[in-house]
Amino acid sequence: MKIAVPDLISNSYFPALAAVELGFFAREGLDMALELIFPVDRAYLALANGRVDFIAGSAHAALSAFPRWSGAKLICAQARGMYWFLVMHARLNPRRGDLSVIKGRHIGAAPWVDMGLRQLLRDAGYDLARDQIKIAAVSGATESKVNFGLAAANALEDGTIDGFWANGMGAELAVRRGVGTVVIDVRRGDGPKRCFNYTLASIATTDRLIKASPEAAAATVRAIVATQKALSADPERATEVGRNLFPCEEASLIAELVRRDTPFYDAAIKPDVITGMNQFARDCGILDQNIAYEQVVAQELTRCWQ
């Protein structure tokens, strides 16, 4: 079986990476392979076409290939909360929580990921046209095997963008290189309150797979839960995974990033999360009606969250 991620050298979808590399899928009897497919809408299209079996990605992006959630379900969360960071160039003297620095600036963001920043700014009272805020893909970061956080950190260092909205690995690299400052970290309280539930890192699959292979779907959830517990108990295990998948610098950082994320590790997807994501999706124009919780989350697999 295959599980696709839209960003590999990252902490965002790390429970899925670790479930493969540390053998938790194998312990559940699953022969699971990782595949990097960027951007996330391309990954969900691969799921819809049967090229992959699961997606470890942003939950709201399922709507790119499954309108109104027709044909797909979330089976568990990898972690709670929207997980991207707004990082601005240090030369702008940005301050944590002060969004005014974004006015008149060029911000790099991946397709579908950018929706989170656009709505956050709208909820905070900003208007992209009035405030002359440009949010666009990073030049050159368009191939299906791109690791966007790394590309964004490099673009910030090169000065081709003023800031970026991307994963924790990209943010950490920019900060350590002295070129970036974190302005918004949603999970840790920055930004409008409701933006926490815009989306989350989840595991999704098709209704077709759940019906045809219910035990494989359940085993996938159990493997993610076991991985979350293992990493929470010992974040240093992330280094082993990093050494197998990441360049040296990023491998040396991943255990610390995972340690910061473990308080948010929880496989459960609660109804208020879907309510928040529904509203976000409607605000973004990718959903035209509220969708019931049971149409988004696979009810038969919730028992596997514990």
N, C-alpha and C positions, 0 to 999 in steps of 0.2 A: 504494500500500500504506500501511497505518497501523501505527505503533508507539506503544503506550500506555505512559505513565509514571504512577505513583501520586503523585509529588511532582515538580513542575516546577521551582520556584525553589529549587534544591538542588544540591549537588555529588554526591549519591548516585548518580544515574543520568546523570551529565554526559557520559560518552562517547557515549551514545545521542543526547542533545541536540546535541552537537557534530557528530556524524556527519551529522545533518540540516542544521544551520546552516552548517557549513564545507564542505559539498558532498561528503563522502566516500561517502554512499549514492549520490548522483548519478553519481559517477565509476565506480561499479560498475553503472550502468545502472538504478538503482532510483529510482522516484519515491516517496519516503517522506515521510509527513506525521506530525507529532507530535500526540498527543492526551492530555490530562491526564484521568485517571479515578481518583478517590480514593473509598474506600480500595483497597488492592491486591487484595483478594478480588473487588471489583467489576470491576477491570481484567481479572483472569483469567477472570471470567465472560464478559466481552466477547470474550475470545479464544475461549472454548469455543463461544460463539454465532456466531462468524464476523464479529463487528463490527469487530475489529481483527486484524491478521496476526501481530504480535509483541508481547511484553511486555518492557519494560525495568524489572524490579522485583526484589523479594526472591524468591530461588529457592524457599524452603520454602512460600511462599504459593500456589504452583501447585497444591498439594494441596487448596486450597479449591474448585477447579473440576474437578480431575482426580484423583479418589481413586486412591491407590496408583500414581500417575503414569500412569494409563491415558489415552492420547490426547495426551500432551504430552511435550516433551523440552526440556532445556536445550541450547542450541547454543553458547554461550560465556559466559564471565564478563566483566563490565565491570571488576571489580576483586576482589581477594582479601579475604576476612574480613568478619565482621559489622561494620557500618559506622555504627551508631547510638551516640549519646552520652547518658550520664546527666548532666543539668545540674540543680543544686539552687540554690535562691534564696540570694543572697549574705548575707541577714540571718541565715541559719542557721549561718554560718561553716563551710561545708563544706571538707573537705580532699581532695585528689586521692587516690583509692583507698580512702577510708574510707566504707564503705557504711552504717555505723551511723547516719549522718545521715538515712537514709531511714525509720527507724522512726517510726510514727505520722504519716506524711506522705501527702499526696495528690499522685500523680504522673500527669501527662498522657502518654498514649501512644495511637497509632493502632491500630485493629484489625489483628490479625496481626503488627504490629510489636511490640505489647506482649508477645507470647509470648517474645521474646528476653530482655526484662528479667525476666519472671517466672521463666524457667528459670535465668538467671544468678543471681538471688537464691536460688533453691532450691539451686543448686550451691555457693553461698557460705555455706549454712547458715541462711538466713533462712526464716521461715514467714510468709506474708502475713497470715494470720488472727492468729496469736500476736503478731506484731510490728506489727499494726494498720497495714499498708501498703495504701493504696488506689491501684490502677492503673486508670485509666479514660480514656475519650476526653475531649478538651477541649471544653467547652461551645461550641456553635456550629460546630464543625469536623466537620460531617457531610455537607456537600454534595459532589457528585462532582467539583467543580472546586477543592476546597480545597488549599492548599499548607500541609501540616501543620506543618512546621518554623516557618514564620512565625507561624502561629496559636498555637503553643506558646510561642514567645518573647514574643508579645504578652500571652498569659495569665499568664506568669510575671511580666512587668512590672506587670500589673494586680493581681497578688497573688491571683488566683483559684485558682492551683495552687502547690504548694511546690517542684515540680521537673518536669522532663519528660525523656522518652526519645525522641529524635528525631534528625534529620539534622544534618550539620555546619554548614549555613547557620543553622539555628535556634540551635545552640550558639554560633556566632560572634556572632550578633546579641545574644544574652543577655549574653555576656561583655563585648562592647564597650559595651553600654548600662549596664554596672555592676550588673546585677541577677542575674547567674548565674555559677556556678563549675562547671567541668567536673569531675565526680567519677570517671566511668568513660569511658574511650576504649579500646574493646576492641582495635582494630587496633594500637594502640601499647602493648599489654601489660597493660592493666588488667583486673581480673576473673579468674575461674577460667580456667585455660589452655584448656580444651576449648571455651569459648564463642566462640573465634575462628571455628570451623567450624560454628556453629549454622546459619548461612545466609550468603548472599553476594548482591551485586548481579549479576544475570545477564541474559541474553537468552533468552527462551523462545518456542517456537512449537508448533504442533500437528503430530502425526504426519501428519495429512492434508496440511498444506502442504509438509512435507519430501518426501512422496511425490509430490505433484502438481507442485511447483515446486522441485526440488532445487537448481537454479542460483540461484534467488532466496534460498534459505536460505544457501547458501554465500557469495553476494555480501554478505549481511547480516553474516556473521561477518568477512569480509575488510574490510568498511567499519569495523567496530568496532576491529579490530586496527590498521588504518591511523590511526584517530582516536587511539587510545591512544598510538601512537608519536609522532604529531604533537604532542599535548599534553605528552607527556613531554619532547620536545625543546624545546618553547617553551610553557610554561604561560600566558604572556600572551595567547595566542590565545583563551583562554577568555573574555577580556573582550569580544571581538567578539560571541561567542555571548550573553553576559550582557546586552549592550546591546540585542540583538534580542528577548530573552525576559523579562528581569527588570526590576523597578523599579530606580531609580538606585542606591540604597544597596547592594542585593544585587549589582548588576552590578559595582560597584566592589570587591567582596570576592571574587568567584568565582575570579579568577586565583590568589590566595593559597591558597584552599581546594584548588584543583586541584593546585597545586604540592605541597601536603602529601600529596595522595592518589596522586600518580604512582608512588611506590615500590610501590604495591599494584596498579597497572595490569598485568593479565595476563589474556589471554583463556582460558588453559587452566583446566580444571576437573579436578583430580586425584582419583583414587579415594579418598584419605583424606578429602577434602572431602565426598564423598557419604556415606562411612561416618559422619562426624561429624554431617552433616545428618539422616541416617536416624535416628540415636539421639536427636537433639534432637526430631525430629518424633514419635517414639514416646513420649518423655518428656512431650511436650505433648498427647498423645492425638489427634493428627491423622493418625497412621499406625499401623497395627496389625501390621506386619511389616517386616523389612528388605527393601529393593528393590535388585536388582542394578544395578551401575553402568551397564550398557548399556541398562537400562530407563529411566534418568533422563537420560543424556547421549547425544546423537545421535552415534554412533560414526563415521558417514560424513562428519561435518563437522570432526572433530578435526584433520584435515590442514590446515584453514584457519586454525588457531590461530597458525601460524608465518608 
